[in-house]
Amino acid sequence: MGWLDIFRRRSSQLATNETRSSGTGFTAQIMAARQSYIAGTSDLAELTATAQACISLWEGAFAGADVEGTDYLDRRTMALCARSLALRGEFVALIRPDMLVPVADWDLSTVNGTPRAYRVSISEAGGGRSETVLAGEVLHVRIGSDPVAPWHGTPPLRRAAISAQLLHEIETALRDTYRDAPIGSQVLPLPDSSPDDMAEMRAAFRGRRGSTLIVEGVAQATAAGMHPQLGHKRDDLTPDLGKAQAVQALGAAQAAISQAFGVLPALHNHAATGPVIREAQRHLAQWTLEPIAKLISEEATAKLGGGVQIDVVRPLQAYDAGGKARAFSAMIKALAEAKAAGIDPGPVLHMLDHTE
């Protein structure tokens, strides 16, 4: 009984002193902040050809970008940054005297929503290591941040979760159909004969995928609802995927994921011509990648010192060369007309500079 009393007193003390965190506490905030990272690596759509094609465009554009003002952002680091932003929505690298060290995983503490300190994990060939550093020692680029967690980025696939899930389910269904469905197999009705002859006939066709799969007699066909007087005709077992509209749903999901990455769906259209391809590339560079490049430039300027400029548009030639040629031709024509009319070309050039 003594042991029982001690146990009861101990249990009552634990119940009195026990403290639990609320739903809006630190643990809930950390779980919410890590939700996009977990969803970004769930293998729903990031391993599909559509997502990888868009990620490759990001990676190639940033690897070929012009970087001025620092030697830390070399082409290899820019490619890693682009891939991390596309898949995780953020890129974290440890600043060292001679290089940037990409970080595999990290935790952070904030003040007023701004990161103050990091606990980073760095991958090594023989095993990783962890370090605790201040925010000034870390280059942290984020896209798609939410006001609830401004220190955390959101990947494009997280913003298009329904489309990614739809694409994943459709591709899985098509894979299982082409793997397991009896495509090209047939049911061939034959006149009734002895069981031994029918068994030999079935054995002759067995194992031939895409050929006749089953041989049935007239009696079996009649029992299955096929009248023998209607003629002996083969029945195809290939599933009709057209009724499921799998191709249309697959195209819609691919287009939605492409738009989430800032890629116009017309870029993946087999009937697209040169002007459409150029407009799609220009749209990707000017409306998606160039603003991200400015975010990287701002973070690098604040952490690396000095002014850092990153240009994605010029290396990709994502500008209207024909429009510039027409504008230059119009300028030459305006200057010639001004000279012929005896007008000073200075104000004309000034006006053209302000209207360009």
Secondary structure, 3 states (H helix, E strand, C coil): CHHHHHHHHHHHHHHHHCCCCCCCCHHHHHHHHCHHHHHHCCCCCCCCHHHHHHHHHHHHHHHCCEEECCCCCCHHHHHHHHHHHHHHCEEEEEEECCEEEECCEEEEEEECCEEEEEEEEECCCCCCEEEEEEHHHEEEEECCCECCECCCCCCHHHHCHHHHHHHHHHHHHHHHHHHHCCCCCEEEEECCCCHHHHHHHHHHHCCCCCCEEEEEEHHHHHHCCCCHHHCCCCEECCCCCCCCCHHHHHHHHHHHHHHHCCCCHHHHCCCCCHHHHHHHHHHHHHHHHHHHHHHHHHHHHHHHCCCCEEECCCCCCCCCHHHHHHHHHHHHHHHHHHHHCCCCHHHHHHHHHHHC
